[in-house]
Amino acid sequence: MKKIKYYYNTSSLRYEKLETPLRVKLLRIFGFIAAALVTAALITYIAFRFIGSPRERILDNRYNALKGDMSEIEKDLASIQNQMKELENRDNNVYRSIFEANPIPDSARAKEIETEKEIANVEKIKDFQLADEIMKTLATLKARIAAQKKSYDQVESLVKNKEQLLAHTPAIQPVSNKDLNRIASGFGYRIDPVYKTTKFHAGLDFSAPQGTPIYATADGTVTTAGNTGNGYGNHVIINHGYGYETLYGHMVRVKVRNGQTIKRGEVIGWVGSTGKSTGPHCHYEVHKNGEKIDPIYFFYNDLTPDQFDRILKKAAASNQSLD
């Protein structure tokens, strides 16, 4: 039942019924609605600002989980990259060195991204860029792994061809030297026999009677046979492959011809004193990738350790060369 309110009218000195005007009623209603809306807005703002909606909490939990997963992926990527670098270093410095093969350049493994900056790049990027950058890093790793697999396939091929590699590597002395007394001059700076000045001697001089056979020190193909006017007189150059080349100078006569295939131990000519020479001897050089290197380290097939030690001391003596 609706309550009726009365008020005391001081003019008429009696109680009269209180009637609220419609305008006042409407203002009260609007005021209540406005206060309710403002209160609701404040409650909603506080709730969403500091508490978050259920959907937001779910998304936030998912985001934190993904962020943790991304962190783990970053660690895994860093570990994989370190392992990849170790494999590449081992491939270049161990496996390929054993077979004297050229190392694989880094550009062949990672053409677009510098490997040492990959981890730093991932660490600096924004969260929303992380997935894209990780995909790029994974693509680079895939390219490096593919290149590394190709390299290992090449190393496997080198292993299979090891016997052929050894056959094409200089490994004996070019003249018979059982008494180890035939090395007259070694590799390095020696006194020139004609000009009497110190000059670099790029090979070994084996003194021997004229007509002593000269042998090929490894399998290969003859690229030069004869006198080309370069001071070596009648000489032979053999390309052994794998970057190796040998030269035999001052022959009295050459037995082989250009383009001929040669086996280790085959006679290719005879000792003489042609060209710039002061006595019968065989001037012997070993070249690796175009560089002249000391032949003394390529006699392991026909010398014992004690014999090698003796011949090493003879080659190291400072004396006058024969050419």
VONU-975351 format. One record per residue (C-alpha): x, y, z; residue number from 1; residue in three letters. Coordinates in nm, 4 decimals, padded with zeros to 6 digits. Each point is the difference from the previous one (the first is absolute). Layout:
N
<pt X="X" Y="Y" Z="Z" num="NUM" residu="ALA"/>
...
This chain:
323
<pt X="00.0000" Y="00.0000" Z="00.0000" num="1" residu="MET"/>
<pt X="00.1335" Y="00.3357" Z="-00.1004" num="2" residu="LYS"/>
<pt X="00.0976" Y="00.2272" Z="00.2867" num="3" residu="LYS"/>
<pt X="-00.1533" Y="00.3475" Z="00.0056" num="4" residu="ILE"/>
<pt X="00.2158" Y="00.2780" Z="00.1361" num="5" residu="LYS"/>
<pt X="-00.1346" Y="00.3084" Z="00.1740" num="6" residu="TYR"/>
<pt X="00.1539" Y="00.3278" Z="00.1005" num="7" residu="TYR"/>
<pt X="-00.1110" Y="00.2727" Z="00.2480" num="8" residu="TYR"/>
<pt X="-00.1139" Y="00.3175" Z="-00.1704" num="9" residu="ASN"/>
<pt X="00.0803" Y="00.2920" Z="00.2269" num="10" residu="THR"/>
<pt X="-00.2385" Y="00.2285" Z="-00.1894" num="11" residu="SER"/>
<pt X="-00.3077" Y="-00.2138" Z="00.0397" num="12" residu="SER"/>
<pt X="00.1227" Y="-00.1575" Z="00.3231" num="13" residu="LEU"/>
<pt X="-00.0956" Y="-00.3448" Z="-00.1159" num="14" residu="ARG"/>
<pt X="00.1604" Y="-00.3139" Z="-00.1511" num="15" residu="TYR"/>
<pt X="-00.0277" Y="-00.0231" Z="-00.3737" num="16" residu="GLU"/>
<pt X="00.0765" Y="-00.2763" Z="-00.2468" num="17" residu="LYS"/>
<pt X="00.3539" Y="00.0286" Z="-00.1572" num="18" residu="LEU"/>
<pt X="-00.0121" Y="-00.0193" Z="-00.3756" num="19" residu="GLU"/>
<pt X="00.3311" Y="-00.0118" Z="-00.1991" num="20" residu="THR"/>
<pt X="-00.0134" Y="00.1818" Z="-00.3328" num="21" residu="PRO"/>
<pt X="00.0565" Y="-00.2038" Z="-00.3148" num="22" residu="LEU"/>
<pt X="00.3049" Y="00.2112" Z="-00.0889" num="23" residu="ARG"/>
<pt X="00.1695" Y="-00.0861" Z="00.3279" num="24" residu="VAL"/>
<pt X="-00.0803" Y="-00.3689" Z="-00.0475" num="25" residu="LYS"/>
<pt X="00.1547" Y="00.0026" Z="-00.3444" num="26" residu="LEU"/>
<pt X="00.3127" Y="00.1790" Z="00.1245" num="27" residu="LEU"/>
<pt X="00.0400" Y="-00.2551" Z="00.2746" num="28" residu="ARG"/>
<pt X="-00.0353" Y="-00.2863" Z="-00.2451" num="29" residu="ILE"/>
<pt X="00.2528" Y="00.1529" Z="-00.2387" num="30" residu="PHE"/>
<pt X="00.2384" Y="00.0723" Z="00.2876" num="31" residu="GLY"/>
<pt X="-00.0205" Y="-00.3601" Z="00.1185" num="32" residu="PHE"/>
<pt X="00.0588" Y="-00.1352" Z="-00.3514" num="33" residu="ILE"/>
<pt X="00.2973" Y="00.2357" Z="-00.0532" num="34" residu="ALA"/>
<pt X="00.1570" Y="-00.0951" Z="00.3322" num="35" residu="ALA"/>
<pt X="-00.0498" Y="-00.3680" Z="-00.0815" num="36" residu="ALA"/>
<pt X="00.1618" Y="00.0400" Z="-00.3416" num="37" residu="LEU"/>
<pt X="00.2977" Y="00.1915" Z="00.1402" num="38" residu="VAL"/>
<pt X="00.0458" Y="-00.2568" Z="00.2752" num="39" residu="THR"/>
<pt X="-00.0217" Y="-00.2842" Z="-00.2510" num="40" residu="ALA"/>
<pt X="00.2542" Y="00.1724" Z="-00.2247" num="41" residu="ALA"/>
<pt X="00.2418" Y="00.0464" Z="00.2901" num="42" residu="LEU"/>
<pt X="-00.0392" Y="-00.3595" Z="00.1110" num="43" residu="ILE"/>
<pt X="00.0522" Y="-00.1226" Z="-00.3584" num="44" residu="THR"/>
<pt X="00.3091" Y="00.2185" Z="-00.0494" num="45" residu="TYR"/>
<pt X="00.1549" Y="-00.1185" Z="00.3256" num="46" residu="ILE"/>
<pt X="-00.0832" Y="-00.3598" Z="-00.0784" num="47" residu="ALA"/>
<pt X="00.1461" Y="00.0079" Z="-00.3516" num="48" residu="PHE"/>
<pt X="00.2949" Y="00.2193" Z="00.0973" num="49" residu="ARG"/>
<pt X="00.1246" Y="-00.1934" Z="00.2984" num="50" residu="PHE"/>
<pt X="-00.1744" Y="-00.3335" Z="-00.0107" num="51" residu="ILE"/>
<pt X="-00.0720" Y="-00.0725" Z="-00.3665" num="52" residu="GLY"/>
<pt X="-00.2792" Y="-00.1877" Z="-00.1632" num="53" residu="SER"/>
<pt X="-00.0056" Y="-00.3799" Z="-00.0042" num="54" residu="PRO"/>
<pt X="00.0886" Y="00.0061" Z="-00.3688" num="55" residu="ARG"/>
<pt X="00.2880" Y="00.2362" Z="00.0666" num="56" residu="GLU"/>
<pt X="00.1272" Y="-00.2222" Z="00.2791" num="57" residu="ARG"/>
<pt X="-00.0141" Y="-00.3004" Z="-00.2325" num="58" residu="ILE"/>
<pt X="00.1846" Y="00.1911" Z="-00.2742" num="59" residu="LEU"/>
<pt X="00.2527" Y="00.1311" Z="00.2515" num="60" residu="ASP"/>
<pt X="00.0680" Y="-00.3508" Z="00.1250" num="61" residu="ASN"/>
<pt X="00.0426" Y="-00.1207" Z="-00.3565" num="62" residu="ARG"/>
<pt X="00.2346" Y="00.2898" Z="-00.0760" num="63" residu="TYR"/>
<pt X="00.2150" Y="-00.0732" Z="00.3046" num="64" residu="ASN"/>
<pt X="00.0110" Y="-00.3675" Z="-00.0963" num="65" residu="ALA"/>
<pt X="00.1008" Y="00.0862" Z="-00.3576" num="66" residu="LEU"/>
<pt X="00.2599" Y="00.2457" Z="00.1286" num="67" residu="LYS"/>
<pt X="00.1475" Y="-00.2755" Z="00.2147" num="68" residu="GLY"/>
<pt X="-00.0019" Y="-00.2359" Z="-00.2981" num="69" residu="ASP"/>
<pt X="00.1716" Y="00.2658" Z="-00.2118" num="70" residu="MET"/>
<pt X="00.2666" Y="00.0399" Z="00.2660" num="71" residu="SER"/>
<pt X="00.0623" Y="-00.3746" Z="-00.0058" num="72" residu="GLU"/>
<pt X="00.0106" Y="00.0050" Z="-00.3807" num="73" residu="ILE"/>
<pt X="00.2568" Y="00.2807" Z="00.0131" num="74" residu="GLU"/>
<pt X="00.2181" Y="-00.2096" Z="00.2307" num="75" residu="LYS"/>
<pt X="-00.0390" Y="-00.3034" Z="-00.2259" num="76" residu="ASP"/>
<pt X="00.0890" Y="00.2098" Z="-00.3047" num="77" residu="LEU"/>
<pt X="00.3096" Y="00.1367" Z="00.1716" num="78" residu="ALA"/>
<pt X="00.1033" Y="-00.3544" Z="00.0950" num="79" residu="SER"/>
<pt X="-00.0611" Y="-00.1293" Z="-00.3534" num="80" residu="ILE"/>
<pt X="00.1958" Y="00.2889" Z="-00.1492" num="81" residu="GLN"/>
<pt X="00.2952" Y="-00.0694" Z="00.2303" num="82" residu="ASN"/>
<pt X="-00.0112" Y="-00.3677" Z="-00.0932" num="83" residu="GLN"/>
<pt X="-00.0215" Y="00.0944" Z="-00.3677" num="84" residu="MET"/>
<pt X="00.3012" Y="00.2288" Z="00.0326" num="85" residu="LYS"/>
<pt X="00.1945" Y="-00.2779" Z="00.1731" num="86" residu="GLU"/>
<pt X="-00.0862" Y="-00.2415" Z="-00.2827" num="87" residu="LEU"/>
<pt X="00.1065" Y="00.2565" Z="-00.2594" num="88" residu="GLU"/>
<pt X="00.3299" Y="00.0678" Z="00.1787" num="89" residu="ASN"/>
<pt X="00.0657" Y="-00.3714" Z="00.0385" num="90" residu="ARG"/>
<pt X="-00.0826" Y="-00.0518" Z="-00.3671" num="91" residu="ASP"/>
<pt X="00.2382" Y="00.2759" Z="-00.1138" num="92" residu="ASN"/>
<pt X="00.2829" Y="-00.0530" Z="00.2486" num="93" residu="ASN"/>
<pt X="-00.0051" Y="-00.3769" Z="00.0500" num="94" residu="VAL"/>
<pt X="-00.1859" Y="-00.2070" Z="-00.2547" num="95" residu="TYR"/>
<pt X="00.0858" Y="00.2014" Z="-00.3112" num="96" residu="ARG"/>
<pt X="00.3538" Y="00.0683" Z="00.1268" num="97" residu="SER"/>
<pt X="00.0660" Y="-00.3737" Z="00.0232" num="98" residu="ILE"/>
<pt X="-00.0695" Y="-00.0297" Z="-00.3710" num="99" residu="PHE"/>
<pt X="00.1529" Y="00.3416" Z="-00.0800" num="100" residu="GLU"/>
<pt X="-00.3253" Y="00.1244" Z="-00.1487" num="101" residu="ALA"/>
<pt X="-00.0863" Y="00.3680" Z="-00.0124" num="102" residu="ASN"/>
<pt X="-00.2299" Y="00.1133" Z="00.2856" num="103" residu="PRO"/>
<pt X="-00.3596" Y="00.0915" Z="-00.0734" num="104" residu="ILE"/>
<pt X="-00.0392" Y="00.3814" Z="00.0150" num="105" residu="PRO"/>
<pt X="-00.2583" Y="00.1381" Z="00.2444" num="106" residu="ASP"/>
<pt X="-00.1827" Y="00.1637" Z="-00.2922" num="107" residu="SER"/>
<pt X="-00.0880" Y="-00.3439" Z="-00.1299" num="108" residu="ALA"/>
<pt X="-00.1569" Y="-00.0921" Z="00.3325" num="109" residu="ARG"/>
<pt X="-00.1837" Y="00.3259" Z="00.0747" num="110" residu="ALA"/>
<pt X="-00.0265" Y="00.2363" Z="-00.2940" num="111" residu="LYS"/>
<pt X="-00.2203" Y="00.2728" Z="00.1427" num="112" residu="GLU"/>
<pt X="00.0414" Y="00.0029" Z="00.3813" num="113" residu="ILE"/>
<pt X="00.3355" Y="00.0269" Z="00.1754" num="114" residu="GLU"/>
<pt X="00.0097" Y="-00.2982" Z="00.2299" num="115" residu="THR"/>
<pt X="00.1633" Y="00.1803" Z="00.2899" num="116" residu="GLU"/>
<pt X="-00.2831" Y="00.2611" Z="00.0131" num="117" residu="LYS"/>
<pt X="-00.3005" Y="-00.2306" Z="-00.0162" num="118" residu="GLU"/>
<pt X="-00.0454" Y="-00.0460" Z="00.3757" num="119" residu="ILE"/>
<pt X="00.0489" Y="00.3727" Z="00.0678" num="120" residu="ALA"/>
<pt X="-00.2646" Y="00.0840" Z="-00.2592" num="121" residu="ASN"/>
<pt X="-00.2557" Y="-00.2277" Z="00.1673" num="122" residu="VAL"/>
<pt X="00.0704" Y="00.1513" Z="00.3418" num="123" residu="GLU"/>
<pt X="-00.0600" Y="00.3592" Z="-00.1159" num="124" residu="LYS"/>
<pt X="-00.3297" Y="-00.0386" Z="-00.1848" num="125" residu="ILE"/>
<pt X="-00.3513" Y="00.0734" Z="00.1276" num="126" residu="LYS"/>
<pt X="-00.2314" Y="-00.2763" Z="00.1195" num="127" residu="ASP"/>
<pt X="-00.2272" Y="00.0323" Z="-00.3017" num="128" residu="PHE"/>
<pt X="00.3008" Y="-00.0374" Z="-00.2316" num="129" residu="GLN"/>
<pt X="00.1417" Y="-00.2996" Z="00.1820" num="130" residu="LEU"/>
<pt X="-00.1822" Y="-00.2735" Z="-00.1915" num="131" residu="ALA"/>
<pt X="00.0931" Y="00.1490" Z="-00.3372" num="132" residu="ASP"/>
<pt X="00.3664" Y="00.0370" Z="00.0959" num="133" residu="GLU"/>
<pt X="00.0125" Y="-00.3530" Z="00.1395" num="134" residu="ILE"/>
<pt X="-00.1418" Y="-00.1313" Z="-00.3278" num="135" residu="MET"/>
<pt X="00.2758" Y="00.1864" Z="-00.1868" num="136" residu="LYS"/>
<pt X="00.2630" Y="-00.1400" Z="00.2359" num="137" residu="THR"/>
<pt X="-00.1370" Y="-00.3521" Z="-00.0454" num="138" residu="LEU"/>
<pt X="00.0096" Y="00.0456" Z="-00.3778" num="139" residu="ALA"/>
<pt X="00.3634" Y="00.1061" Z="00.0252" num="140" residu="THR"/>
<pt X="00.0808" Y="-00.2996" Z="00.2190" num="141" residu="LEU"/>
<pt X="-00.1675" Y="-00.2282" Z="-00.2547" num="142" residu="LYS"/>
<pt X="00.2190" Y="00.1492" Z="-00.2736" num="143" residu="ALA"/>
<pt X="00.3126" Y="-00.0459" Z="00.2126" num="144" residu="ARG"/>
<pt X="-00.0964" Y="-00.3581" Z="00.0839" num="145" residu="ILE"/>
<pt X="-00.0566" Y="-00.0759" Z="-00.3688" num="146" residu="ALA"/>
<pt X="00.3400" Y="00.1475" Z="-00.0871" num="147" residu="ALA"/>
<pt X="00.1617" Y="-00.1926" Z="00.2845" num="148" residu="GLN"/>
<pt X="-00.1605" Y="-00.3248" Z="-00.1198" num="149" residu="LYS"/>
<pt X="00.1389" Y="00.0667" Z="-00.3464" num="150" residu="LYS"/>
<pt X="00.3432" Y="00.0589" Z="00.1532" num="151" residu="SER"/>
<pt X="-00.0178" Y="-00.3266" Z="00.1936" num="152" residu="TYR"/>
<pt X="-00.1005" Y="-00.1775" Z="-00.3205" num="153" residu="ASP"/>
<pt X="00.3170" Y="00.1420" Z="-00.1575" num="154" residu="GLN"/>
<pt X="00.2075" Y="-00.1122" Z="00.2993" num="155" residu="VAL"/>
<pt X="-00.1562" Y="-00.3461" Z="-00.0295" num="156" residu="GLU"/>
<pt X="00.1020" Y="-00.0016" Z="-00.3651" num="157" residu="SER"/>
<pt X="00.3531" Y="00.1010" Z="00.1032" num="158" residu="LEU"/>
<pt X="00.0073" Y="-00.2878" Z="00.2479" num="159" residu="VAL"/>
<pt X="-00.1011" Y="-00.2419" Z="-00.2726" num="160" residu="LYS"/>
<pt X="00.2689" Y="00.1441" Z="-00.2260" num="161" residu="ASN"/>
<pt X="00.2687" Y="00.0091" Z="00.2701" num="162" residu="LYS"/>
<pt X="00.2088" Y="-00.2631" Z="-00.1779" num="163" residu="GLU"/>
<pt X="-00.0137" Y="00.2067" Z="-00.3179" num="164" residu="GLN"/>
<pt X="00.0872" Y="00.3159" Z="00.1963" num="165" residu="LEU"/>
<pt X="00.3062" Y="-00.1653" Z="00.1533" num="166" residu="LEU"/>
<pt X="00.1082" Y="-00.1329" Z="-00.3397" num="167" residu="ALA"/>
<pt X="-00.0070" Y="00.3568" Z="-00.1366" num="168" residu="HIS"/>
<pt X="00.1942" Y="00.1497" Z="00.2928" num="169" residu="THR"/>
<pt X="00.3818" Y="00.0240" Z="-00.0420" num="170" residu="PRO"/>
<pt X="00.1468" Y="-00.2573" Z="00.2391" num="171" residu="ALA"/>
<pt X="00.3414" Y="-00.1242" Z="-00.1198" num="172" residu="ILE"/>
<pt X="00.3363" Y="00.1466" Z="-00.1025" num="173" residu="GLN"/>
<pt X="00.0434" Y="00.0688" Z="-00.3731" num="174" residu="PRO"/>
<pt X="00.3346" Y="-00.1881" Z="-00.0191" num="175" residu="VAL"/>
<pt X="00.1270" Y="-00.3123" Z="00.1739" num="176" residu="SER"/>
<pt X="00.1629" Y="00.1151" Z="00.3236" num="177" residu="ASN"/>
<pt X="00.0543" Y="-00.3067" Z="00.2156" num="178" residu="LYS"/>
<pt X="00.3141" Y="00.1382" Z="00.1669" num="179" residu="ASP"/>
<pt X="-00.1765" Y="00.3383" Z="00.0605" num="180" residu="LEU"/>
<pt X="00.3036" Y="00.1936" Z="-00.1283" num="181" residu="ASN"/>
<pt X="-00.1424" Y="00.1413" Z="-00.3218" num="182" residu="ARG"/>
<pt X="-00.1726" Y="00.3131" Z="00.1357" num="183" residu="ILE"/>
<pt X="00.2451" Y="00.2759" Z="-00.0915" num="184" residu="ALA"/>
<pt X="-00.2153" Y="00.3039" Z="00.0776" num="185" residu="SER"/>
<pt X="-00.3280" Y="00.0567" Z="00.1834" num="186" residu="GLY"/>
<pt X="-00.3034" Y="00.2256" Z="-00.0136" num="187" residu="PHE"/>
<pt X="00.0486" Y="00.3617" Z="00.1055" num="188" residu="GLY"/>
<pt X="00.2566" Y="00.2753" Z="-00.0437" num="189" residu="TYR"/>
<pt X="00.3246" Y="-00.1352" Z="-00.1461" num="190" residu="ARG"/>
<pt X="00.3075" Y="00.1415" Z="-00.1769" num="191" residu="ILE"/>
<pt X="-00.0545" Y="00.0228" Z="-00.3757" num="192" residu="ASP"/>
<pt X="00.2768" Y="-00.2009" Z="-00.1759" num="193" residu="PRO"/>
<pt X="00.0299" Y="00.2512" Z="-00.2871" num="194" residu="VAL"/>
<pt X="-00.0557" Y="00.3414" Z="00.1618" num="195" residu="TYR"/>
<pt X="00.1301" Y="-00.0962" Z="00.3492" num="196" residu="LYS"/>
<pt X="-00.2828" Y="00.1898" Z="00.1650" num="197" residu="THR"/>
<pt X="-00.2613" Y="-00.1234" Z="00.2442" num="198" residu="THR"/>
<pt X="-00.3092" Y="-00.1058" Z="-00.1909" num="199" residu="LYS"/>
<pt X="-00.3122" Y="-00.1954" Z="00.0816" num="200" residu="PHE"/>
<pt X="00.0322" Y="-00.3628" Z="-00.1083" num="201" residu="HIS"/>
<pt X="-00.3526" Y="-00.1355" Z="-00.0594" num="202" residu="ALA"/>
<pt X="00.0822" Y="-00.3733" Z="00.0000" num="203" residu="GLY"/>
<pt X="00.2477" Y="-00.2756" Z="00.0834" num="204" residu="LEU"/>
<pt X="00.3126" Y="-00.0842" Z="-00.2021" num="205" residu="ASP"/>
<pt X="00.0792" Y="-00.3720" Z="-00.0255" num="206" residu="PHE"/>
<pt X="00.3562" Y="-00.0498" Z="-00.1246" num="207" residu="SER"/>
<pt X="00.0411" Y="-00.3176" Z="-00.2097" num="208" residu="ALA"/>
<pt X="00.2054" Y="-00.1243" Z="-00.2947" num="209" residu="PRO"/>
<pt X="-00.1293" Y="00.1017" Z="-00.3392" num="210" residu="GLN"/>
<pt X="-00.2461" Y="-00.2575" Z="-00.1301" num="211" residu="GLY"/>
<pt X="-00.1383" Y="-00.0924" Z="00.3438" num="212" residu="THR"/>
<pt X="-00.3748" Y="-00.0705" Z="-00.0355" num="213" residu="PRO"/>
<pt X="-00.2458" Y="00.2591" Z="00.1299" num="214" residu="ILE"/>
<pt X="-00.3319" Y="-00.1319" Z="00.1295" num="215" residu="TYR"/>
<pt X="-00.3471" Y="00.1568" Z="00.0238" num="216" residu="ALA"/>
<pt X="-00.0808" Y="00.0436" Z="00.3685" num="217" residu="THR"/>
<pt X="-00.3784" Y="-00.0428" Z="-00.0415" num="218" residu="ALA"/>
<pt X="-00.2649" Y="-00.0824" Z="-00.2581" num="219" residu="ASP"/>
<pt X="-00.0921" Y="00.2803" Z="-00.2375" num="220" residu="GLY"/>
<pt X="00.0027" Y="00.1470" Z="-00.3473" num="221" residu="THR"/>
<pt X="00.3005" Y="00.1616" Z="-00.1712" num="222" residu="VAL"/>
<pt X="-00.0658" Y="00.3668" Z="-00.0786" num="223" residu="THR"/>
<pt X="00.3537" Y="00.1013" Z="-00.1088" num="224" residu="THR"/>
<pt X="00.2741" Y="-00.2149" Z="-00.1530" num="225" residu="ALA"/>
<pt X="00.3091" Y="00.1612" Z="-00.1547" num="226" residu="GLY"/>
<pt X="00.2033" Y="00.3199" Z="00.0104" num="227" residu="ASN"/>
<pt X="-00.2052" Y="00.3205" Z="00.0188" num="228" residu="THR"/>
<pt X="00.2928" Y="00.2364" Z="00.0624" num="229" residu="GLY"/>
<pt X="-00.0866" Y="00.0710" Z="00.3620" num="230" residu="ASN"/>
<pt X="00.3347" Y="-00.1145" Z="00.1461" num="231" residu="GLY"/>
<pt X="-00.1153" Y="-00.3515" Z="00.0904" num="232" residu="TYR"/>
<pt X="00.1377" Y="-00.1431" Z="-00.3251" num="233" residu="GLY"/>
<pt X="-00.1688" Y="-00.3219" Z="-00.1028" num="234" residu="ASN"/>
<pt X="-00.2672" Y="-00.0361" Z="00.2648" num="235" residu="HIS"/>
<pt X="-00.3333" Y="-00.1655" Z="00.0714" num="236" residu="VAL"/>
<pt X="-00.3003" Y="00.1382" Z="00.1854" num="237" residu="ILE"/>
<pt X="-00.2693" Y="-00.2419" Z="00.1185" num="238" residu="ILE"/>
<pt X="-00.3465" Y="00.1018" Z="00.1162" num="239" residu="ASN"/>
<pt X="-00.1143" Y="-00.2482" Z="00.2648" num="240" residu="HIS"/>
<pt X="-00.3388" Y="00.1524" Z="00.0732" num="241" residu="GLY"/>
<pt X="-00.1230" Y="00.0967" Z="00.3477" num="242" residu="TYR"/>
<pt X="00.2046" Y="00.3200" Z="-00.0382" num="243" residu="GLY"/>
<pt X="00.3373" Y="-00.1820" Z="-00.0302" num="244" residu="TYR"/>
<pt X="00.2597" Y="00.0532" Z="-00.2703" num="245" residu="GLU"/>
<pt X="00.3655" Y="-00.1106" Z="-00.0189" num="246" residu="THR"/>
<pt X="00.2935" Y="00.1209" Z="-00.2093" num="247" residu="LEU"/>
<pt X="00.3152" Y="-00.1966" Z="-00.0968" num="248" residu="TYR"/>
<pt X="00.2781" Y="00.2103" Z="-00.1539" num="249" residu="GLY"/>
<pt X="00.3333" Y="-00.0155" Z="-00.1891" num="250" residu="HIS"/>
<pt X="-00.0561" Y="-00.3424" Z="-00.1623" num="251" residu="MET"/>
<pt X="00.2426" Y="-00.1246" Z="-00.2617" num="252" residu="VAL"/>
<pt X="-00.2974" Y="-00.1536" Z="-00.1762" num="253" residu="ARG"/>
<pt X="-00.3750" Y="-00.0031" Z="00.0506" num="254" residu="VAL"/>
<pt X="-00.1862" Y="-00.3281" Z="-00.0400" num="255" residu="LYS"/>
<pt X="-00.3651" Y="00.1117" Z="00.0255" num="256" residu="VAL"/>
<pt X="-00.2164" Y="00.2281" Z="-00.2142" num="257" residu="ARG"/>
<pt X="-00.2668" Y="00.2634" Z="00.0664" num="258" residu="ASN"/>
<pt X="-00.3378" Y="-00.1449" Z="00.0988" num="259" residu="GLY"/>
<pt X="00.1417" Y="-00.3395" Z="00.0959" num="260" residu="GLN"/>
<pt X="-00.1457" Y="-00.1702" Z="00.3087" num="261" residu="THR"/>
<pt X="00.2677" Y="-00.0962" Z="00.2506" num="262" residu="ILE"/>
<pt X="00.0081" Y="-00.2393" Z="00.2970" num="263" residu="LYS"/>
<pt X="00.2096" Y="00.0448" Z="00.3142" num="264" residu="ARG"/>
<pt X="00.3446" Y="-00.1556" Z="-00.0439" num="265" residu="GLY"/>
<pt X="-00.0075" Y="00.0194" Z="-00.3802" num="266" residu="GLU"/>
<pt X="00.3198" Y="00.1286" Z="-00.1662" num="267" residu="VAL"/>
<pt X="-00.0639" Y="00.3397" Z="-00.1598" num="268" residu="ILE"/>
<pt X="00.3577" Y="00.0929" Z="-00.0965" num="269" residu="GLY"/>
<pt X="00.3679" Y="-00.0141" Z="00.0946" num="270" residu="TRP"/>
<pt X="00.2270" Y="00.2226" Z="00.2076" num="271" residu="VAL"/>
<pt X="00.1959" Y="00.2597" Z="-00.1947" num="272" residu="GLY"/>
<pt X="00.1381" Y="00.3542" Z="00.0237" num="273" residu="SER"/>
<pt X="-00.2043" Y="00.1959" Z="-00.2542" num="274" residu="THR"/>
<pt X="-00.1206" Y="00.3559" Z="00.0527" num="275" residu="GLY"/>
<pt X="00.1398" Y="00.2106" Z="00.2866" num="276" residu="LYS"/>
<pt X="00.1942" Y="-00.2810" Z="00.1681" num="277" residu="SER"/>
<pt X="00.3561" Y="-00.0427" Z="00.1287" num="278" residu="THR"/>
<pt X="00.0030" Y="-00.3793" Z="00.0132" num="279" residu="GLY"/>
<pt X="-00.2127" Y="-00.3114" Z="-00.0588" num="280" residu="PRO"/>
<pt X="-00.2961" Y="00.0026" Z="00.2363" num="281" residu="HIS"/>
<pt X="-00.3783" Y="-00.0106" Z="00.0192" num="282" residu="CYS"/>
<pt X="-00.1681" Y="00.3191" Z="00.1184" num="283" residu="HIS"/>
<pt X="-00.3312" Y="-00.1068" Z="00.1597" num="284" residu="TYR"/>
<pt X="-00.2898" Y="00.2265" Z="00.0991" num="285" residu="GLU"/>
<pt X="-00.3434" Y="-00.0598" Z="00.1538" num="286" residu="VAL"/>
<pt X="-00.2810" Y="00.2495" Z="-00.0566" num="287" residu="HIS"/>
<pt X="-00.3295" Y="00.0077" Z="00.1920" num="288" residu="LYS"/>
<pt X="-00.2744" Y="00.2210" Z="-00.1424" num="289" residu="ASN"/>
<pt X="00.2638" Y="00.1939" Z="-00.1920" num="290" residu="GLY"/>
<pt X="00.2247" Y="00.0575" Z="00.3034" num="291" residu="GLU"/>
<pt X="00.3502" Y="-00.1507" Z="00.0160" num="292" residu="LYS"/>
<pt X="00.0437" Y="-00.2033" Z="00.3183" num="293" residu="ILE"/>
<pt X="00.2868" Y="-00.1960" Z="00.1531" num="294" residu="ASP"/>
<pt X="00.0182" Y="-00.3471" Z="-00.1650" num="295" residu="PRO"/>
<pt X="00.1841" Y="-00.1455" Z="00.3016" num="296" residu="ILE"/>
<pt X="-00.3350" Y="-00.0729" Z="00.1669" num="297" residu="TYR"/>
<pt X="-00.1189" Y="-00.2229" Z="-00.2856" num="298" residu="PHE"/>
<pt X="00.2336" Y="-00.2992" Z="00.0322" num="299" residu="PHE"/>
<pt X="-00.2000" Y="-00.1978" Z="00.2553" num="300" residu="TYR"/>
<pt X="-00.0517" Y="-00.3045" Z="-00.2247" num="301" residu="ASN"/>
<pt X="00.3661" Y="-00.0983" Z="-00.0367" num="302" residu="ASP"/>
<pt X="00.1649" Y="00.1209" Z="00.3243" num="303" residu="LEU"/>
<pt X="-00.0022" Y="-00.1202" Z="00.3598" num="304" residu="THR"/>
<pt X="-00.0234" Y="00.2629" Z="00.2778" num="305" residu="PRO"/>
<pt X="00.3766" Y="-00.0245" Z="00.0613" num="306" residu="ASP"/>
<pt X="00.0753" Y="00.0360" Z="-00.3710" num="307" residu="GLN"/>
<pt X="-00.2331" Y="00.2964" Z="-00.0266" num="308" residu="PHE"/>
<pt X="00.1757" Y="00.1678" Z="00.2934" num="309" residu="ASP"/>
<pt X="00.3374" Y="-00.0433" Z="-00.1729" num="310" residu="ARG"/>
<pt X="-00.1202" Y="00.1306" Z="-00.3347" num="311" residu="ILE"/>
<pt X="-00.1761" Y="00.2928" Z="00.1700" num="312" residu="LEU"/>
<pt X="00.3304" Y="00.1128" Z="00.1548" num="313" residu="LYS"/>
<pt X="00.1785" Y="-00.0253" Z="-00.3361" num="314" residu="LYS"/>
<pt X="-00.2702" Y="00.2070" Z="-00.1753" num="315" residu="ALA"/>
<pt X="00.0140" Y="00.2682" Z="00.2713" num="316" residu="ALA"/>
<pt X="00.3744" Y="00.0660" Z="-00.0439" num="317" residu="ALA"/>
<pt X="00.0851" Y="00.3468" Z="-00.1331" num="318" residu="SER"/>
<pt X="00.2048" Y="-00.0550" Z="-00.3133" num="319" residu="ASN"/>
<pt X="00.0217" Y="00.0768" Z="-00.3692" num="320" residu="GLN"/>
<pt X="-00.2705" Y="-00.1305" Z="-00.2301" num="321" residu="SER"/>
<pt X="00.0786" Y="-00.1732" Z="-00.3313" num="322" residu="LEU"/>
<pt X="-00.2296" Y="00.2226" Z="-00.2065" num="323" residu="ASP"/>
